[in-house]
Amino acid sequence: MEFWKPHSLAVPHTDQLDLRIGDRVRTHTEVHGVPTGTEGLVILANGFNWQRYRVLFDNGAEIGDLDGRQIEPIGRALRRIRNAEARAKR
């Protein structure tokens, strides 16, 4: 599987998902034929003004231009995000 290196200036804004290459995600809406609840792996995290992700889903579909409107973090990525939010509130 090929992974792409994100641009050094590709950093999400405070209201956007902050995912990394290799993070696991799940769809929370149907996306281009990928059913709701399908899990996948982030293979590209990129964008300047709009942080977006390319995901290889477990059903074999590879879809780009996804963000928090279609996907949500699960597993390790979710724990990392929750921990970062808790530290920010302190």
Phi, psi and omega per residue, in radians:
M1 nan 2.409 -3.132
E2 -1.657 2.329 3.037
F3 -1.979 2.547 3.115
W4 -1.899 2.452 3.100
K5 -1.369 2.236 3.123
P6 -1.246 2.720 3.077
H7 -1.128 2.535 -3.077
S8 -1.105 -0.391 3.129
L9 -1.657 0.057 -3.126
A10 -1.418 1.639 -3.112
V11 -2.273 2.262 -3.117
P12 -1.224 2.609 3.021
H13 -1.316 2.974 -3.047
T14 -1.079 -0.469 -3.100
D15 -1.697 0.186 -3.115
Q16 -1.937 2.759 3.054
L17 -1.074 2.469 3.087
D18 -2.041 1.461 -3.120
L19 -1.838 2.771 3.112
R20 -2.105 2.806 3.054
I21 -1.048 2.300 -3.127
G22 1.705 -0.172 3.095
D23 -1.223 2.561 3.070
R24 -1.586 2.445 3.119
V25 -2.375 2.956 3.092
R26 -2.442 2.496 3.078
T27 -1.321 2.459 3.016
H28 -2.006 0.082 2.947
T29 -2.475 2.799 3.076
E30 -1.259 2.326 -3.078
V31 -2.238 1.959 3.037
H32 0.761 0.828 3.102
G33 1.518 -0.024 3.060
V34 -1.615 2.031 -3.061
P35 -1.117 2.701 3.051
T36 -1.002 2.370 3.121
G37 1.607 -0.029 3.116
T38 -1.294 2.328 3.140
E39 -1.630 2.739 3.125
G40 -2.792 -3.107 -3.070
L41 -2.126 2.272 3.099
V42 -1.242 2.151 3.120
I43 -1.964 -0.155 3.050
L44 -2.674 2.306 3.036
A45 -2.185 2.011 -3.022
N46 -2.681 2.914 3.067
G47 2.213 2.589 3.123
F48 -1.720 -1.144 -3.124
N49 -1.488 -0.486 -3.096
W50 -2.263 1.826 -3.137
Q51 -1.272 2.160 -3.103
R52 -2.378 2.850 -2.994
Y53 -2.331 2.567 2.996
R54 -1.876 2.248 -3.013
V55 -2.181 2.355 2.990
L56 -1.715 1.928 -3.071
F57 -1.466 2.739 -3.105
D58 -1.066 -0.396 3.128
N59 -1.497 0.091 3.091
G60 1.692 -0.206 3.127
A61 -1.300 2.470 3.064
E62 -2.136 2.051 -3.034
I63 -2.278 2.401 3.122
G64 -1.883 3.125 3.108
D65 1.053 0.672 3.102
L66 -1.768 2.569 3.085
D67 -2.519 -2.840 -3.077
G68 -1.091 -0.223 3.084
R69 -1.298 -0.390 -3.087
Q70 -2.070 -0.508 -3.040
I71 -2.193 2.761 3.082
E72 -2.403 2.563 3.140
P73 -1.259 2.639 3.052
I74 -2.380 2.874 3.054
G75 1.081 -2.329 -3.081
R76 -1.012 -0.703 -3.130
A77 -1.105 -0.732 3.128
L78 -1.115 -0.763 3.112
R79 -1.084 -0.747 3.132
R80 -1.077 -0.753 -3.132
I81 -1.162 -0.763 3.119
R82 -1.105 -0.704 3.108
N83 -1.128 -0.705 3.120
A84 -1.134 -0.702 3.111
E85 -1.138 -0.702 3.123
A86 -1.132 -0.712 3.113
R87 -1.147 -0.630 -3.138
A88 -1.176 -0.490 -3.126
K89 -1.361 -0.308 -3.114
R90 -1.272 nan nan
